[in-house]
């Protein structure tokens, strides 16, 4: 039996943007997969209406977990931490449990206590580096993961577990690029690549909003460059609250370093020394667009 066939029944906890997109990707790129969803009644009903899931659950967790080969947790970090003990108690012994939370140290620390080594239950931390500024099942897309890195937390030797190997094969089928990292390494990396850009966009957008005059300046003079720069400013605080709270030390250090860079730029305004910063920025731009 092919390794990915070890997973034929998936339960997705949280059927919003990430969970809904994962369900749609499974539906499109895997065969004979039974997909259940658990969320608020209105959210899981919308996921069912879109054809993302076969069964919808919205109250007790136990019925949603029963018989699953894989539990995919796509809930906010705080909710995930609250539910992990019940998930560990009620998940079938043969199943793989994995999450899609945006920070990993707190999640993996909790999982180490609830899914100890040698136990038949298996937890694999994960984080798809994919998303949009608009959340919810209405914005879910089967192609959301295609071409994007999917962080997996732990040593690559974990692929020796057939359940993990099966999950990696599924990720490859939906177009994701698995990358193995440690939890601290992950949280440091995303603080720079994801969390800092989000807060920078929020800072710039709120700064400009506070300076709107009766004529709408400076927004009335804004071109597409500002809109492109502030795409992340459309993200909601509810999406980012737990991310900031669970990575605050690393993120605080990143903000300090970024503030120093802004001070450095200000000191260079009257000289031609800014050329080096533009050159570095141009090179990073090229690297990102050639990935």
GIWOUR-V873303 format. One line per field, one symbol per residue. ss: DSSP state (a for helix, b for strand, c for the rest). phi: phi as a letter, one per 20 degrees, with the letter a starting at -180 (. if undefined). A space follows every 10 residues. Layout:
ss->???
phi->???
//
This chain:
ss->ccaaaaccbb bbbcccaaaa aaaaaaaaac cccbbbbbcc aaaaaaaaac ccccbbbccc caaaaccccb bbbcccaaaa aaaaaaaaaa cccccbbbbc ccccaaaaaa aaaacccccc cbbbbbbbcc ccccccaaac ccccccccbb bbbccaaaaa caaaaaaaaa aaacccbbbb bcaaaaaaaa aaaaaaaaaa aaaaaaaaac ccccccccaa accaaaaaac aaaaccaaaa aaaaaacaaa aaaaaaaaaa aaaaaaaccc cccaaaaaaa aaaaaaaaac c
phi->.ggfffdccd ddeodeffff fffffgfedc dleeddccag gfffffffff nfcecdcbdf fgffegnfeb ddecdggffg ffegfffffd fggeeedbcc feccffffff fffecfgnff fcdcfbbfeb rbfdeoffdf bfegefndfc fdepffffff ffffgfffff gffenfdfce beffffffff feecffgfff ffffffffff dfdfenfeff efdffffffd gffefefffd gffffecfff ffffffffff fffffffege ceffgfffff ffffgfffed f
//
